[in-house]
Every structure is written in structure tokens, then in C-alpha cells.
Amino acid sequence: MTNSNYETPALQEFKGFVSFLKNLWGILAGITVIFPLSNVLAKVIPLKKWAGDAGTGAFYVLSPTLVSVVATLCALFIILWMFINRSDLNKKNARLNQRKALRCFLFGILCLIGYLVLYYLVSGYEIYWSLFNWTGDDPRRIIGDFILLVLFCGFFALVTRAFVLLGMIEFFARKKKHQN
């Protein structure tokens, strides 16, 4: 007979990590997860469906809500992936992990810049699509949607990874201090 109150060490550690996420690093990681969905409301990063030659919006097929949901799922996946691979974080690798976090943050910013540049190129239909000689209803325009999706999700996934990596470094350093 098993005891239903018994928790595996991984479950106990996960509960401790979730409670840790309530502090500063957790708030920063949480913002990167919630931001893609809240962006639909706040409209901080442009994310509109193409509405003809008026120059508004860049997404031809994909809806802004779908793009935001995919970005949020990617950010949540990154958090769980990093928690599962938490054994890779140790004091010996602290500097290396800090550099990884910085690289992720910088690449995330580059993804955002790439997204914004491509978004404004695509939304100015006459400028961008005329280079390829594609008409307004050309199905090949979905290629632009997927490139924008990858850049948008890349920004949130990489920034989430950066903040969670820093948070986990701090979390496991505190945990080891309490164990010693």
C-alpha cells in the first residue's frame, strides 16, 4: 500500500522551485511567459493581421492570438525544460551559465529587432512583396508569417531562458547554502 502523502524528491524540489519563482527572478521569468498573451492587449510589440495595401499589419494567414499563444507555450516549455535539466546547474558552471544567460538575452533582443524590421517591411506591402513580385493574395506570403512567428517566439523563448537561467543559478546556490 502506498502513502498518498509521499512526495518524490523531484516533486518536492519542483514545489520549492515554484515557490522561489515568486521572488524577483521568478517575477521576471513570469513576465516573459505572460507578456506574449498580454501583448495582444497592450500592443507593445506590433502584432496585427495584414489588412490590404493600407500598410497595417504583417501577418497574412496566422492570427495575432495564435502567434501569442505559440510564444507563451514556447516560454512555458523552456521553463519546464530547464527545470528538468537542472542537474546541469552547479557551482562549477555558474560563470558559464551566466554567460549563457547573457547570450540568450542578447540573441532574444536580436530576434526582436529582426521581428520589428521584417514586420515593418512586410506591413509596407508595396515595398517588400513587390521585390518578390508576389500579389496580395499570393499563398507564398505565408512564408513571411512563419518567419515572423519564429522571430516573435524566439524573442520570448530566449529572454525567458535568460531570466530562468539566472533565477535557477540563484535558487540552487541558496538551496546549497541551506543544506550546508
Contact map, one row per residue, 1 for C-alpha under 8 A:
111000000000000000000000000000000000000000000000000000000000000000000000000000000000000000000000000000000000000000000000000000000000000000000000000000000000000000000000000000000000
111100000000000000000000000000000000000000000000000000000000000000000000000000000000000000000000000000000000000000000000000000000000000000000000000000000000000000000000000000000000
111111000000000000000000000000000000000000000000000000000000000000000000000000000000000000000000000000000000000000000000000000000000000000000000000000000000000000000000000000000000
011111000000000000000000000000000000000000000000000000000000000000000000000000000000000000000000000000000000000000000000000000000000000000000000000000000000000000000000000000000000
001111100000000000000000000000000000000000000000000000000000000000000000000000000000000000000000000000000000000000000000000000000000000000000000000000000000000000000000000000000000
001111110000000000000000000000000000000000000000000000000000000000000000000000000000000000000000000000000000000000000000000000000000000000000000000000000000000000000000000000000000
000011111011000000000000000000000000000000000000000000000000000000000000000000000000000000000000000000000000000000000000000000000000000000000000000000000000000000000000000000000000
000001111111000000000000000000000000000000000000000000000000000000000000000000000000000000000000000000000000000000000000000000000000000000000000000000000000000000000000000000000000
000000111111100000000000000000000000000000000000000000000000000000000000000000000000000000000000000000000000000000000000000000000000000000000000000000000000000000000000000000000000
000000011111110000000000000000000000000000000000000000000000000000000000000000000000000000000000000000000000000000000000000000000000000000000000000000000000000000000000000000000000
000000111111111000000000000000000000000000000000000000000000000000000000000000000000000000000000000000000000000000000000000000000000000000000000000000000000000000000000000000000000
000000111111111100000000000000000000000000000000000000000000000000000000000000000000000000000000000000000000000000000000000000000000000000000000000000000000000000000000000000000000
000000001111111110000000000000000000000000000000000000000000000000000000000000000000000000000000000000000000000000000000000000000000000000000000000000000000000000000000000000000000
000000000111111111000000000000000000000000000000000000000000000000000000000000000010000000000000000000000000000000000000000000000000000000000000000000000000000000000000000000000000
000000000011111111100000000000000000000000000000000000000000000000000000000000000000000000000000000000000000000000000000000000000000000000000000000000000000000000000000000000000000
000000000001111111110000000000000000000000000000000000000000000000000000000000000000000000000000000000000000000000000000000000000000000000000000000000000000000000000000000000000000
000000000000111111111000000000000000000000000000000000000000000000000000000000000000000000000000000000000000000000000000000000000000000000000000000000000000000000000000001000000000
000000000000011111111100000000000000000000000000000000000000000000000000000000000000000000000000000000000000000000000000000000000000000000000000000000000000000000000000000000000000
000000000000001111111100000000000000000000000000000000000000000000000000000000000000000000000000000000000000000000000000000000000000000000000000000000000000000000000000000000000000
000000000000000111111110010000000000000000000000000000000000000000000000000000000000000000000000000000000000000000000000000000000000000000000000000000000000000000000000001000000000
000000000000000011111111111011000000000000000000000000000000000000000000000000000000000000000000000000000000000000000000000000000000000000000000000000000000000000000010000000000000
000000000000000001111111111000000000000000000000000000000000000000000000000000000000000000000000000000000000000000000000000000000000000000000000000000000000000000000000000000000000
000000000000000000011111111000000000000000000000000000000000000000000000000000000000000000000000000000000000000000000000000000000000000000000000000000000000000000000000000000000000
000000000000000000001111111100000000000000000000000000000000000000000000000000000000000000000000000000000000000000000000000000000000000000000000000000000000000000000000000000000000
000000000000000000001111111110000000000000000000000000000000000000000000000000000000000000000000000000000000000000000000000000000000000000000000000000000000000000110110000000000000
000000000000000000011111111111000000000000000000000000000000000000000000000000000000000000000000000000000000000000000000000000000000000000000000000000000000000000010010000000000000
000000000000000000001111111111100000000000000000000000000000000000000000000000000000000000000000000000000000000000000000000000000000000000000000000000000000000000000000000000000000
000000000000000000000001111111110000000000000000000000000000000000000000000000000000000000000000000000000000000000000000000000000000000000000000000000000000000000100000000000000000
000000000000000000001000111111111000000000000000000000000000000000000000000000000000000000000000000000000000000000000000000000000000000000000000000000000000000100110000000000000000
000000000000000000001000011111111100000000000000000000000000000000000000000000000000000000000000000000000000000000000000000000000000000000000000000000000000000000000000000000000000
000000000000000000000000001111111110000000000000000000000000000000000000000000000000000000000000000000000000000000000000000000000000000000000000000000000000000000000000000000000000
000000000000000000000000000111111111000000000000000000000000000000000000001000000000000000000000000000000000000000000000000000000000000000000000000000000001001100000000000000000000
000000000000000000000000000011111111000000000000000000000000000000000001001100000000000000000000000000000000000000000000000000000000000000000000000000000001000100000000000000000000
000000000000000000000000000001111111110000000000000000000000000000000001000000000000000000000000000000000000000000000000000000000000000000000000000000000000000000000000000000000000
000000000000000000000000000000111111111000000000000000000000000000000001000000000000000000000000000000000000000000000000000000000000000000000000000000000000000000000000000000000000
000000000000000000000000000000011111111100000000000000000000000000011011000000000000000000000000000000000000000000000000000000000000000000000000000000000001000000000000000000000000
000000000000000000000000000000000111111110000000000000000000000010011001000000000000000000000000000000000000000000000000000000000000000000000000000000000000000000000000000000000000
000000000000000000000000000000000111111111000000000000000000000000000000000000000000000000000000000000000000000000000000000000000000000000000000000000000000000000000000000000000000
000000000000000000000000000000000011111111111000000000000000000000010000000000000000000000000000000000000000000000000000000000000000000000000000000000000000000000000000000000000000
000000000000000000000000000000000001111111100010000000000000000110010000000000000000000000000000000000000000000000000000000000000000000000000000000000000000000000000000000000000000
000000000000000000000000000000000000111111100000000000000000000000000000000000000000000000000000000000000000000000000000000000000000000000000000000000000000000000000000000000000000
000000000000000000000000000000000000011111110000000000000000000000000000000000000000000000000000000000000000000000000000000000000000000000000000000000000000000000000000000000000000
000000000000000000000000000000000000001111111110000000000000000000000000000000000000000000000000000000000000000000000000000000000000000000000000000000000000000000000000000000000000
000000000000000000000000000000000000001001111100000000000000000000000000000000000000000000000000000000000000000000000000000000000000000000000000000000000000000000000000000000000000
000000000000000000000000000000000000001000111110000000000000000000000000000000000000000000000000000000000000000000010000000000000000000000000000000000000000000000000000000000000000
000000000000000000000000000000000000000000111111000000001000000000000000000000000000000000000000000000000000000000010010000000000000000000000000000000000000000000000000000000000000
000000000000000000000000000000000000000100101111100000001110000100000000000000000000000000000000000000000000000000000000000000000000000000000000000000000000000000000000000000000000
000000000000000000000000000000000000000000000111110000011110001100000000000000000000000000000000000000000000000000000000000000000000000000000000000000000000000000000000000000000000
000000000000000000000000000000000000000000000011111000011111111100000000000000000000000000000000000000000000000000000000000000000000000000000000000000000000000000000000000000000000
000000000000000000000000000000000000000000000001111100111111000000000000000000000000000000000000000000000000000000000000001000000000000000000000000000000000000000000000000000000000
000000000000000000000000000000000000000000000000111111111000000000000000000000000000000000000000000000000000000000000000000000000000000000000000000000000000000000000000000000000000
000000000000000000000000000000000000000000000000011111110000000000000000000000000000000000000000000000000000000000000000000000000000000100000000000000000000000000000000000000000000
000000000000000000000000000000000000000000000000001111110000000000000000000000000000000000000000000000000000000000000000000111000000000100000000000000000000000000000000000000000000
000000000000000000000000000000000000000000000000001111110000000000000000000000000000000000000000000000000000000000000000000100000000000000000000000000000000000000000000000000000000
000000000000000000000000000000000000000000000000011111111000000000000000000000000000000000000000000000000000000000000000001110000000000000000000000000000000000000000000000000000000
000000000000000000000000000000000000000000000001111111111100000000000000000000000000000000000000000000000000000000000000001100000000000000000000000000000000000000000000000000000000
000000000000000000000000000000000000000000000111111000111110000000000000000000000000000000000000000000000000000000000010011000000000000000000000000000000000000000000000000000000000
000000000000000000000000000000000000000000000011110000011111000000000000000000000000000000000000000000000000000000000011011000000000000000000000100000000000000000000000000000000000
000000000000000000000000000000000000000000000011110000001111111100000000000000000000000000000000000000000000000000000000000000000000000000000101100100000000000000000000000000000000
000000000000000000000000000000000000000000000000110000000111110000000000000000000000000000000000000000000000000000000000000000000000000000001100100000000000000000000000000000000000
000000000000000000000000000000000000000000000000100000000011111000000000000000000000000000000000000000000000000000000000000000000000000000000100100000000000000000000000000000000000
000000000000000000000000000000000000000000000000100000000011111101100000000000000000000000000000000000000000000000000000000000000000000000000000100000000000000000000000000000000000
000000000000000000000000000000000000000000000001100000000010111111100000000000000000000000000000000000000000000000000000000000000000000000000000000000000000000000000000000000000000
000000000000000000000000000000000000000100000011100000000010011111110000000000000000000000000000000000000000000000000000000000000000000000000000000000000000000000000000000000000000
000000000000000000000000000000000000100100000000000000000000001111111000000000000000000000000000000000000000000000000000000000000000000000000000000000000000000000000000000000000000
000000000000000000000000000000000000000000000000000000000000011111111100000000000000000000000000000000000000000000000000000000000000000000000000000000000000000000000000000000000000
000000000000000000000000000000000000000000000000000000000000011111111110000000000000000000000000000000000000000000000000000000000000000000000000000010011000000000000000000000000000
000000000000000000000000000000000001101100000000000000000000000111111111000000000000000000000000000000000000000000000000000000000000000000000000000000000000000000000000000000000000
000000000000000000000000000000000001100000000000000000000000000011111111100000000000000000000000000000000000000000000000000000000000000000000000000000000000000000000000000000000000
000000000000000000000000000000000000000000000000000000000000000001111111110000000000000000000000000000000000000000000000000000000000000000000000000000001000000000000000000000000000
000000000000000000000000000000000001000000000000000000000000000000111111111000000000000000000000000000000000000000000000000000000000000000000000000000011101100000000000000000000000
000000000000000000000000000000001111100000000000000000000000000000011111111100000000000000000000000000000000000000000000000000000000000000000000000000001001000000000000000000000000
000000000000000000000000000000000000000000000000000000000000000000001111111110000000000000000000000000000000000000000000000000000000000000000000000000000000000000000000000000000000
000000000000000000000000000000000000000000000000000000000000000000000111111111000000000000000000000000000000000000000000000000000000000000000000000000001001100000000000000000000000
000000000000000000000000000000011000000000000000000000000000000000000011111111100000000000000000000000000000000000000000000000000000000000000000000000000001100110000000000000000000
000000000000000000000000000000001000000000000000000000000000000000000001111111110000000000000000000000000000000000000000000000000000000000000000000000000000000000000000000000000000
000000000000000000000000000000000000000000000000000000000000000000000000111111111000000000000000000000000000000000000000000000000000000000000000000000000000000000000000000000000000
000000000000000000000000000000000000000000000000000000000000000000000000011111111100000000000000000000000000000000000000000000000000000000000000000000000000100110000000000000000000
000000000000000000000000000000000000000000000000000000000000000000000000001111111110000000000000000000000000000000000000000000000000000000000000000000000000000110010000000000000000
000000000000000000000000000000000000000000000000000000000000000000000000000111111111000000000000000000000000000000000000000000000000000000000000000000000000000000000000000000000000
000000000000000000000000000000000000000000000000000000000000000000000000000011111111100000000000000000000000000000000000000000000000000000000000000000000000000000000000000000000000
000000000000000000000000000000000000000000000000000000000000000000000000000001111111110000000000000000000000000000000000000000000000000000000000000000000000000010011000000000000000
000000000000010000000000000000000000000000000000000000000000000000000000000000111111110000000000000000000000000000000000000000000000000000000000000000000000000000000000000000000000
000000000000000000000000000000000000000000000000000000000000000000000000000000011111111000000000000000000000000000000000000000000000000000000000000000000000000000000000000000000000
000000000000000000000000000000000000000000000000000000000000000000000000000000001111111110000000000000000000000000000000000000000000000000000000000000000000000000000000000000000000
000000000000000000000000000000000000000000000000000000000000000000000000000000000111111110000000000000000000000000000000000000000000000000000000000000000000000000000001000000000000
000000000000000000000000000000000000000000000000000000000000000000000000000000000001111111000000000000000000000000000000000000000000000000000000000000000000000000000000000000000000
000000000000000000000000000000000000000000000000000000000000000000000000000000000000111111000000000000000000000000000000000000000000000000000000000000000000000000000000000000000000
000000000000000000000000000000000000000000000000000000000000000000000000000000000000111111101100100000000000000000000000000000000000000000000000000000000000000000000001100100000000
000000000000000000000000000000000000000000000000000000000000000000000000000000000000001111111100000000000000000000000000000000000000000000000000000000000000000000000000100100000000
000000000000000000000000000000000000000000000000000000000000000000000000000000000000000011111100000000000000000000000000000000000000000000000000000000000000000000000000000010000000
000000000000000000000000000000000000000000000000000000000000000000000000000000000000000001111110000000000000000000000000000000000000000000000000000000000000000000000000000000000000
000000000000000000000000000000000000000000000000000000000000000000000000000000000000000011111111100000000000000000000000000000000000000000000000000000000000000000000000000000000000
000000000000000000000000000000000000000000000000000000000000000000000000000000000000000011111111110000000000000000000000000000000000000000000000000000000000000000000000100000000000
000000000000000000000000000000000000000000000000000000000000000000000000000000000000000000011111111000000000000000000000000000000000000000000000000000000000000000000000000000000000
000000000000000000000000000000000000000000000000000000000000000000000000000000000000000000001111111100000000000000000000000000000000000000000000000000000000000000000000000000000000
000000000000000000000000000000000000000000000000000000000000000000000000000000000000000010001111111110000000000000000000000000000000000000000000000000000000000000001100100000000000
000000000000000000000000000000000000000000000000000000000000000000000000000000000000000000000111111111000000000000000000000000000000000000000000000000000000000000001100000000000000
000000000000000000000000000000000000000000000000000000000000000000000000000000000000000000000011111111100000000000000000000000000000000000000000000000000000000000000000000000000000
000000000000000000000000000000000000000000000000000000000000000000000000000000000000000000000001111111110000000000000000000000000000000000000000000000000000000001000000000000000000
000000000000000000000000000000000000000000000000000000000000000000000000000000000000000000000000111111111000000000000000000000000000000000000000000000000000000011101100000000000000
000000000000000000000000000000000000000000000000000000000000000000000000000000000000000000000000011111111100000000000000000000000000000000000000000000000000000001000000000000000000
000000000000000000000000000000000000000000000000000000000000000000000000000000000000000000000000001111111110000000000000000000000000000000000000000000000000000001000000000000000000
000000000000000000000000000000000000000000000000000000000000000000000000000000000000000000000000000111111111000000000000000000000000000000000000000000000000011011000000000000000000
000000000000000000000000000000000000000000000000000000000000000000000000000000000000000000000000000011111111100000000000000000000000000000000000000000000000011011000000000000000000
000000000000000000000000000000000000000000000000000000000000000000000000000000000000000000000000000001111111110000000000000000000000000000000000000000000000000000000000000000000000
000000000000000000000000000000000000000000000000000000000000000000000000000000000000000000000000000000111111111000000000000000000000000000000000000000000010010000000000000000000000
000000000000000000000000000000000000000000000000000000000000000000000000000000000000000000000000000000011111111100000000000000000000000000000000000000000111111000000000000000000000
000000000000000000000000000000000000000000000000000000000000000000000000000000000000000000000000000000001111111110000000000000000000000000000000000000000010001000000000000000000000
000000000000000000000000000000000000000000000000000000000000000000000000000000000000000000000000000000000111111111000000000000000000000000000000000000000010000000000000000000000000
000000000000000000000000000000000000000000000000000000000000000000000000000000000000000000000000000000000011111111100000000000000000000000000000000000110110000000000000000000000000
000000000000000000000000000000000000000000000000000000000000000000000000000000000000000000000000000000000001111111110000000000000000000000000000000000110010000000000000000000000000
000000000000000000000000000000000000000000000000000000000000000000000000000000000000000000000000000000000000111111111000000000000000000000000000000000000000000000000000000000000000
000000000000000000000000000000000000000000000000000000000000000000000000000000000000000000000000000000000000011111111100000000000000000000000000000000100000000000000000000000000000
000000000000000000000000000000000000000000000000000000000000000000000000000000000000000000000000000000000000001111111110000000000000000000000000000100110000000000000000000000000000
000000000000000000000000000000000000000000001100000000000000000000000000000000000000000000000000000000000000000111111111000000000000000000000000000000000000000000000000000000000000
000000000000000000000000000000000000000000000000000000000000000000000000000000000000000000000000000000000000000011111111100000000000000000000000000000000000000000000000000000000000
000000000000000000000000000000000000000000000000000000000000000000000000000000000000000000000000000000000000000001111111110000000000000000000000000100000000000000000000000000000000
000000000000000000000000000000000000000000000100000000001100000000000000000000000000000000000000000000000000000000111111111000000000000000000000000100000000000000000000000000000000
000000000000000000000000000000000000000000000000000000000100000000000000000000000000000000000000000000000000000000011111111100000000000000000000000000000000000000000000000000000000
000000000000000000000000000000000000000000000000000000000000000000000000000000000000000000000000000000000000000000001111111110110000000000000000000000000000000000000000000000000000
000000000000000000000000000000000000000000000000000000001100000000000000000000000000000000000000000000000000000000000111111110111000000000000001000000000000000000000000000000000000
000000000000000000000000000000000000000000000000010000111100000000000000000000000000000000000000000000000000000000000011111110000000000000000000000000000000000000000000000000000000
000000000000000000000000000000000000000000000000000011110000000000000000000000000000000000000000000000000000000000000001111111110000000000000000000000000000000000000000000000000000
000000000000000000000000000000000000000000000000000010100000000000000000000000000000000000000000000000000000000000000000111111111100000000000000000000000000000000000000000000000000
000000000000000000000000000000000000000000000000000010000000000000000000000000000000000000000000000000000000000000000000000111111100000000000000000000000000000000000000000000000000
000000000000000000000000000000000000000000000000000000000000000000000000000000000000000000000000000000000000000000000000110111111110000000000000000000000000000000000000000000000000
000000000000000000000000000000000000000000000000000000000000000000000000000000000000000000000000000000000000000000000000110111111111000000000000000000000000000000000000000000000000
000000000000000000000000000000000000000000000000000000000000000000000000000000000000000000000000000000000000000000000000010011111111111000000000000000000000000000000000000000000000
000000000000000000000000000000000000000000000000000000000000000000000000000000000000000000000000000000000000000000000000000011111111111000000000000000000000000000000000000000000000
000000000000000000000000000000000000000000000000000000000000000000000000000000000000000000000000000000000000000000000000000000111111110000000000000000000000000000000000000000000000
000000000000000000000000000000000000000000000000000000000000000000000000000000000000000000000000000000000000000000000000000000011111110000000000000000000000000000000000000000000000
000000000000000000000000000000000000000000000000000000000000000000000000000000000000000000000000000000000000000000000000000000001111111000000000000000000000000000000000000000000000
000000000000000000000000000000000000000000000000000000000000000000000000000000000000000000000000000000000000000000000000000000001111111111011000000000000000000000000000000000000000
000000000000000000000000000000000000000000000000000000000000000000000000000000000000000000000000000000000000000000000000000000001100111111000000000000000000000000000000000000000000
000000000000000000000000000000000000000000000000000110000000000000000000000000000000000000000000000000000000000000000000000000000000011111000000000000000000000000000000000000000000
000000000000000000000000000000000000000000000000000000000000000000000000000000000000000000000000000000000000000000000000000000000000011111101000000000000000000000000000000000000000
000000000000000000000000000000000000000000000000000000000000000000000000000000000000000000000000000000000000000000000000000000000000011111111000000000000000000000000000000000000000
000000000000000000000000000000000000000000000000000000000000000000000000000000000000000000000000000000000000000000000000000000000000000011111100000000000000000000000000000000000000
000000000000000000000000000000000000000000000000000000000000000000000000000000000000000000000000000000000000000000000000000000000000010001111110000000000000000000000000000000000000
000000000000000000000000000000000000000000000000000000000001000000000000000000000000000000000000000000000000000000000000000000000000010011111111100000000000000000000000000000000000
000000000000000000000000000000000000000000000000000000000011100000000000000000000000000000000000000000000000000000000000000000000000000000111111110000000000000000000000000000000000
000000000000000000000000000000000000000000000000000000000000000000000000000000000000000000000000000000000000000000000000000000000000000000011111111000000000000000000000000000000000
000000000000000000000000000000000000000000000000000000000010000000000000000000000000000000000000000000000000000000000000010000000000000000001111111100000000000000000000000000000000
000000000000000000000000000000000000000000000000000000000111110000000000000000000000000000000000000000000000000000000000000000000000000000001111111110000000000000000000000000000000
000000000000000000000000000000000000000000000000000000000000000000000000000000000000000000000000000000000000000000000000000000000000000000000111111111000000000000000000000000000000
000000000000000000000000000000000000000000000000000000000000000000000000000000000000000000000000000000000000000000000000000000000000000000000011111111100000000000000000000000000000
000000000000000000000000000000000000000000000000000000000010000000000000000000000000000000000000000000000000000000100110000000000000000000000001111111110000000000000000000000000000
000000000000000000000000000000000000000000000000000000000000000000100000000000000000000000000000000000000000000000000000000000000000000000000000111111111000000000000000000000000000
000000000000000000000000000000000000000000000000000000000000000000000000000000000000000000000000000000000000000000000000000000000000000000000000011111111100000000000000000000000000
000000000000000000000000000000000000000000000000000000000000000000000000000000000000000000000000000000000000001101100000000000000000000000000000001111111110000000000000000000000000
000000000000000000000000000000000000000000000000000000000000000000100010000000000000000000000000000000000000001100100000000000000000000000000000000111111111000000000000000000000000
000000000000000000000000000000000000000000000000000000000000000000100111010000000000000000000000000000000000000000000000000000000000000000000000000011111111100000000000000000000000
000000000000000000000000000000000000000000000000000000000000000000000010000000000000000000000000000000000001001000000000000000000000000000000000000001111111110000000000000000000000
000000000000000000000000000000000000000000000000000000000000000000000000000000000000000000000000000000000011111100000000000000000000000000000000000000111111111000000000000000000000
000000000000000000000000000000011001000000000000000000000000000000000011011000000000000000000000000000000001000000000000000000000000000000000000000000011111111100000000000000000000
000000000000000000000000000000000000000000000000000000000000000000000010011001000000000000000000000000000001000000000000000000000000000000000000000000001111111110000000000000000000
000000000000000000000000000000000000000000000000000000000000000000000000000000000000000000000000000000011011000000000000000000000000000000000000000000000111111111000000000000000000
000000000000000000000000000000010000000000000000000000000000000000000000000000000000000000000000000000011001100000000000000000000000000000000000000000000011111111100000000000000000
000000000000000000000000000010011000000000000000000000000000000000000000001001100000000000000000000000000000000000000000000000000000000000000000000000000001111111110000000000000000
000000000000000000000000000000000000000000000000000000000000000000000000001001100100000000000000000010011000000000000000000000000000000000000000000000000000111111111000000000000000
000000000000000000000000000000000000000000000000000000000000000000000000000000000000000000000000000111111000000000000000000000000000000000000000000000000000011111111100000000000000
000000000000000000000000100110000000000000000000000000000000000000000000000000000000000000000000000010000000000000000000000000000000000000000000000000000000001111111110000000000000
000000000000000000000000110010000000000000000000000000000000000000000000000000100100000000000000000000000000000000000000000000000000000000000000000000000000000111111111000000000000
000000000000000000000000000000000000000000000000000000000000000000000000000000000100000000000000110010000000000000000000000000000000000000000000000000000000000011111111100000000000
000000000000000000000000100000000000000000000000000000000000000000000000000000000000000000000000110010000000000000000000000000000000000000000000000000000000000001111111110000000000
000000000000000000001000110000000000000000000000000000000000000000000000000000000000000000000000000000000000000000000000000000000000000000000000000000000000000000111111111000000000
000000000000000000000000000000000000000000000000000000000000000000000000000000000000010010000000000000000000000000000000000000000000000000000000000000000000000000011111111100000000
000000000000000000000000000000000000000000000000000000000000000000000000000000000000000011000100100000000000000000000000000000000000000000000000000000000000000000001111111110000000
000000000000000000000000000000000000000000000000000000000000000000000000000000000000000000000000000000000000000000000000000000000000000000000000000000000000000000000111111111000000
000000000000000010010000000000000000000000000000000000000000000000000000000000000000000000000000000000000000000000000000000000000000000000000000000000000000000000000011111111100000
000000000000000000000000000000000000000000000000000000000000000000000000000000000000000011000000000000000000000000000000000000000000000000000000000000000000000000000001111111110000
000000000000000000000000000000000000000000000000000000000000000000000000000000000000000000100000000000000000000000000000000000000000000000000000000000000000000000000000111111111000
000000000000000000000000000000000000000000000000000000000000000000000000000000000000000000000000000000000000000000000000000000000000000000000000000000000000000000000000011111111100
000000000000000000000000000000000000000000000000000000000000000000000000000000000000000000000000000000000000000000000000000000000000000000000000000000000000000000000000001111111110
000000000000000000000000000000000000000000000000000000000000000000000000000000000000000000000000000000000000000000000000000000000000000000000000000000000000000000000000000111111111
000000000000000000000000000000000000000000000000000000000000000000000000000000000000000000000000000000000000000000000000000000000000000000000000000000000000000000000000000011111111
000000000000000000000000000000000000000000000000000000000000000000000000000000000000000000000000000000000000000000000000000000000000000000000000000000000000000000000000000001111111
000000000000000000000000000000000000000000000000000000000000000000000000000000000000000000000000000000000000000000000000000000000000000000000000000000000000000000000000000000111111
000000000000000000000000000000000000000000000000000000000000000000000000000000000000000000000000000000000000000000000000000000000000000000000000000000000000000000000000000000011111
